[in-house]
Amino acid sequence: MCIFDSPPTGMRAQDVLMRLLVLGGSWFVGRAVVADAVGRGHDVTVFNRGVSHAMVPDGVRHVIGDREVLADLQTLARRGPWDVVIDVAGSVPAIVQRGAKVLADVAERCVFVSTISAYRDWPHVPVDETSPLWVGDPDADPGTRRWDPDAYGPLKVGCEIACTAAFEERRLLTLRPHVVLGPYEYVGRLPWWLSRMRRGGQVLVPAPDRGVQPIDVRDLARFLGRCVERGAVGVFNVAPPPSAASFGGMVLACVAAVAQDAERPAELIWADEDWLVGQGVTQWTELPLWRNAAAPWAMNTDRARAAGLRCRPLPETVAGTWAWLRAGGRAVTHERFTEHGMAPGREAMLIRRWLAAHPQQAEGPVPPAF
């Protein structure tokens, strides 16, 4: 059953630019999208189960319901119409398809937030919006809601297909962001590096010169809002340029961000990527955001930048995330958080092995600054 709170107060009709419906809206990307939309003066409705206990901003209509329950979707639809429905949380094609069909009659346009994982050949070759996708099935339902990194990309493609069938290309905007970082991140990638640098001591770090291009959640939300207001449709990759930052620069930004709170100074031990692979280090998770592939950070974003995407420097994302954590910020609980990071004992063992083989390198070369 859907439950509705009272409508927004203190908002004048002439201040409302558009009526927006956000599916999700309380975890991470959705939270930033809602905050950005409110800041723009839009009339925002958020639809979710209300189980994360995240605060909904003042002036937002909160509709509590389950997108997997058809009756809840039908009750939601009667609250329409909306100018745009924004789906930041869809990952099961059959569920996305059901919701899109119900809402297509009460929403003029749709925004679906997809992922770089939709590309079949990522991270092995550079990708742009025309690169091949995984085969997706809009009727697919894996029968579980547990995180599965191997299924994630194909399932997101199935969701894209479902949205296209319901809204058609002329009414659909699809965003494919790269890794998203910033305050409220629940995956735990950047929070792990920040916590690790706060603990200090010898820190195992790979690939100082490898370029990285994570997108700040606030920049993603701002770009989405800009596209909504301009009536943009089509597909956009969303990330900074591949050359905008380096892995080493990100790590140094973490060191700088936690400097006042560090238990002891961090001594960065820069290890060779191939050596780390040979030691069995799990890429992307044990050392978060590191992947020894040909093109993990080679997403072409020319189309989005031409459409107005602007990205803050990565050190600002790092500093903002630490400020949020330092103030007691906590993300919603999610199973993916525990899969990121390396156990202290294993890290110490690997550092001993590396330094034994490279006794001259107590601390490796400092990567170029931003």
JOGI-V315323 format. One record per residue. PHI is phi as a letter, one per 30 degrees, with the letter a starting at -180 (none if undefined). Layout:
# JOGI-V315323
phi=PHI
phi=PHI
This chain:
# JOGI-V315323
phi=none
phi=d
phi=b
phi=c
phi=c
phi=d
phi=d
phi=e
phi=c
phi=i
phi=c
phi=d
phi=e
phi=d
phi=d
phi=d
phi=d
phi=b
phi=c
phi=c
phi=c
phi=c
phi=d
phi=j
phi=i
phi=b
phi=c
phi=b
phi=d
phi=d
phi=d
phi=d
phi=d
phi=d
phi=d
phi=d
phi=d
phi=d
phi=d
phi=d
phi=i
phi=d
phi=d
phi=c
phi=c
phi=c
phi=c
phi=a
phi=d
phi=i
phi=c
phi=d
phi=i
phi=d
phi=d
phi=c
phi=e
phi=e
phi=i
phi=c
phi=d
phi=c
phi=c
phi=c
phi=a
phi=c
phi=d
phi=d
phi=c
phi=e
phi=d
phi=d
phi=d
phi=d
phi=d
phi=d
phi=e
phi=d
phi=d
phi=d
phi=d
phi=b
phi=d
phi=b
phi=c
phi=c
phi=c
phi=c
phi=c
phi=d
phi=b
phi=c
phi=e
phi=d
phi=d
phi=d
phi=d
phi=d
phi=d
phi=d
phi=d
phi=d
phi=d
phi=d
phi=d
phi=b
phi=b
phi=d
phi=b
phi=b
phi=c
phi=c
phi=c
phi=c
phi=a
phi=d
phi=d
phi=d
phi=d
phi=d
phi=c
phi=d
phi=c
phi=c
phi=b
phi=d
phi=b
phi=b
phi=d
phi=c
phi=d
phi=d
phi=c
phi=d
phi=d
phi=c
phi=b
phi=d
phi=c
phi=d
phi=b
phi=d
phi=i
phi=b
phi=c
phi=d
phi=d
phi=b
phi=d
phi=d
phi=d
phi=e
phi=d
phi=e
phi=d
phi=d
phi=d
phi=e
phi=d
phi=e
phi=d
phi=d
phi=d
phi=d
phi=d
phi=d
phi=c
phi=i
phi=d
phi=d
phi=b
phi=b
phi=c
phi=c
phi=c
phi=c
phi=d
phi=d
phi=e
phi=c
phi=b
phi=k
phi=e
phi=i
phi=d
phi=c
phi=d
phi=j
phi=d
phi=d
phi=e
phi=d
phi=d
phi=d
phi=d
phi=d
phi=d
phi=d
phi=d
phi=i
phi=i
phi=d
phi=b
phi=d
phi=b
phi=c
phi=h
phi=d
phi=c
phi=d
phi=d
phi=b
phi=b
phi=d
phi=c
phi=d
phi=e
phi=d
phi=d
phi=d
phi=d
phi=d
phi=d
phi=e
phi=d
phi=d
phi=d
phi=e
phi=d
phi=c
phi=i
phi=d
phi=b
phi=j
phi=c
phi=b
phi=d
phi=b
phi=a
phi=d
phi=d
phi=e
phi=c
phi=d
phi=a
phi=b
phi=d
phi=d
phi=d
phi=d
phi=d
phi=d
phi=d
phi=d
phi=e
phi=d
phi=d
phi=c
phi=e
phi=d
phi=c
phi=d
phi=d
phi=a
phi=d
phi=c
phi=c
phi=d
phi=c
phi=d
phi=c
phi=d
phi=d
phi=d
phi=d
phi=d
phi=d
phi=d
phi=d
phi=i
phi=d
phi=d
phi=d
phi=i
phi=b
phi=d
phi=c
phi=e
phi=i
phi=c
phi=b
phi=c
phi=b
phi=d
phi=b
phi=d
phi=b
phi=b
phi=c
phi=d
phi=b
phi=e
phi=d
phi=d
phi=d
phi=d
phi=d
phi=j
phi=d
phi=b
phi=b
phi=d
phi=e
phi=e
phi=e
phi=d
phi=d
phi=d
phi=d
phi=d
phi=d
phi=d
phi=e
phi=d
phi=d
phi=d
phi=d
phi=j
phi=d
phi=b
phi=d
phi=d
phi=d
phi=b
phi=d
phi=d
phi=e
phi=d
phi=d
phi=c
phi=j
phi=c
phi=d
phi=e
phi=d
phi=d
phi=d
phi=d
phi=d
phi=d
phi=d
phi=d
phi=d
phi=d
phi=d
phi=d
phi=d
phi=b
phi=d
phi=d
phi=c
phi=d
phi=b
phi=d
phi=d
phi=d
phi=d
phi=d
phi=d
phi=d
